[in-house]
Amino acid sequence: MVRPSLVLTLSLALAGSLGAQTGVPPPVSIVQTSAQADNGLNSSGPLASGLIFITPAKGKGSSPAFSNGPLIIDNQGRPVWFMPLSGAGLASDLRVQTYLGNPVLTWSQGVGFENATPGATTDFIADSTYHVIASVQAGNGLDADQHEFYLTPQGTALITIYNTVTGDLSSVGGSTSVPILEGVFQEINVATGQVVFEWHSLDHVAVSETYLGAPTTLQPYDYFHINSVSLDTDGNFLVSSRHTWTVYKVNRTTGAVMWRLGGKKSDFALGTGLPFAFQHDAIAVDASTIRIFDNESNGQAVLPASRVIWVNHNDSTMTASITQSIQHPAGLSVLAEGSAQALPNGDTFVEWGILGRVSEFDSTGTLLFDATQSTGFGSYRGYRFPWTGNPATSPTVTAVTNADGSVTVHAIWNGATQVATWNVMGGASAGSLSSVGTAPWNGLDTVITLASAPMTLQVVALDASGATLGQSTALAGPFVAPPAITAQPVSQTIADGGTVVFSVAATGPGLTYSWNINPTNVGVPQQLIPLPSFTGTDGPTLVVHGANMFATGTYSCTVSNSAGTATSNAATLADLRIGSAQRLSVPCILREMSLSMAPLLMHSEQVPAEVRDAIRAAYYAPPQHRAASLEAAARVLHWATGIECSDVRELVGLPGDRDCA
């Protein structure tokens, strides 16, 4: 059925720091390329023309030195445009599409696939200046997923959604009332935000169609796992369900399933090499052919290797057969993600999902191009497109004087695709600059070394004809390297009363250090317990003397010089509560308390120093301060022993119906 629509708000907010290089993308290594290929921007030759569009995402073994984010690279793996995402940010499905008759850059941005956090996922459309001109979120109270963002010729967008409902899993060995993840997609008018069509898998596809197996966890049962939705050549929808091994043709008017290709209830008799399994990215090639990235694995292989297949479906005879298949020479098996794209010259561009590998094959299936991301990084999909980027920002120049007197210049223009050469201008001042060096474009951050350092520098971007495309503002020296942290302080735990050492290492001239100490609030008046002392707060090594509960917390160091600052990761000094071997036992406390607590506790070697000090303060406190001191003693005893707060309070003669905070 077609569900009622709801207008959503169109956001024009920027998705990030577009046009500014603030993070480092993972490097991409070229494994193989055609010897005749033009490896420059928007290359031509044996390879199809265009740049490569991927969305690096951190996985197991990935380096923290590199960031997630949408990334455009050339055939040498050099970054052209990168938008680093902070924290748990994740981008997917970066590509060139058409909106309002113009080529645009589109991607999905959120915190992960199948995430149902309200508002966590937004789909973005940016123009050739990298300015976000429109964005899309799910409507009707649902939350978008990152598997699909497909623009139609009608000015609408197709997006995927994962929706949790309560349902019956008895057909797959589960209970009759449990949470189920259904696959949903919406067609949304981009200009107005109105939902014009909505489809729910549970209205049309039974749970029994899944290959997922019986439920084994309390997590919502992902029986369908929608991972692509696109238009068939007749304007109806093609929907890929990973967990039912099926491509569904869905009527764009009624939402009815017109046929199933693959799976347990296939309407087509399947020929040799079929069915496919755990597939992604089902795209109509023509009226009778669908191209599919066939994973053949969800961690356990169905076939030894993943493949791209072209499946012919005869809607008269209701038969289906594979007409073409591509497999990587290395026999790659991809347990998740992946895509395949037809290129204008007849080649096929393939992204091998979480393996982080992209390949281009010619029409015979011969591998022409192969590249891989840094260890641990993958990309949900990957594409090749011609793209002309004209950043609204100006180029940026930075420079550092080296020990031998030379200067390393960085010419940066994030997203500029027409730069052929950088001209470095230098002189005594901004008004007296002349060319002091040139270098060909070599990525969005092109490094140029000069023999000596002029007083002022500027970089000018030139196109292939020598015309000026843009220039940086003039940068006055001296050119000092900003600090760079090379060794982080290490988290640790220390015995009560001991010494703790935190150290940081950094590079750069003229460094100063400032330690940031953020103690945990333990709720004990400081006058009752000796405070730890600190030395080295303005140096690379911080020493905490007499560490106790007031030393617990986080420790980071800010390193500065005239060129900038860098702050280390925060190290944690763990809770210094007495370990189990030293901790007071409940019987010990009860015995000591029963013998008129204070004198014995103040002198017992079984009692930690903090406890003795707190009891002593309470015992000798003037009458008007006795209650507050007993409260403090209770807090310390609770902290040091782990005894229930109410019991500790009663032991020191306080009402037991309050907490120790």
Secondary structure, 3 states (H helix, E strand, C coil): CCCCCCECCCCCCCCCCCCCCCCCCCCEEEEECCCCCCCCCCECCCCCCEEEEECCEECCCCCCCCCECCEEECCCCCEEEECCECCCCEEEEEEEEEECCEEEEEEEEECCCCCCCCCCCEEEEECCCCCEEEEECCCCCCCEEEEEEEECCCCEEEEEEEEEEEECCHHHCCCCCEEEEEEEEEEEECCCCEEEEEEEHHHCCCHHHCCCCCCCCCCCECCCCEEEEEECCCCCEEEEECCCCEEEEECCCCCCEEEEECCCCCCCEECCCCCCCCCEEEEEEECCEEEEEECCECCCECCCCCEEEEEEEECCCCEEEEEEEECCCCCCCCCCCCEEEECCCCCEEEECHHHCEEEEECCCCCEEEEEEECCCEECCCEEEECCCCCCCCCCEEEEEECCCCCEEEEEECCCCCCCCEEEEEEECCCCCCEEEEEEECCCCEEEEEECCCCCEEEEEEECCCCCEEEECCCEECCCCCCCEEEECCCCECCCCCCCEEEECEEECCCCEEEEEEEECCCCCCHHHCCCCEEECCCCCEEEEECCCHHHCEEEEEEEEECCEEEECCCEEECCCCCCCCCCCCHHHHHHHHHCCHHHHHHHCCCCCHHHHHHHHHHHHCCHHHHHHHHHHHHHHHHHHHCCCHHHHHHHCCCCCCCCCC
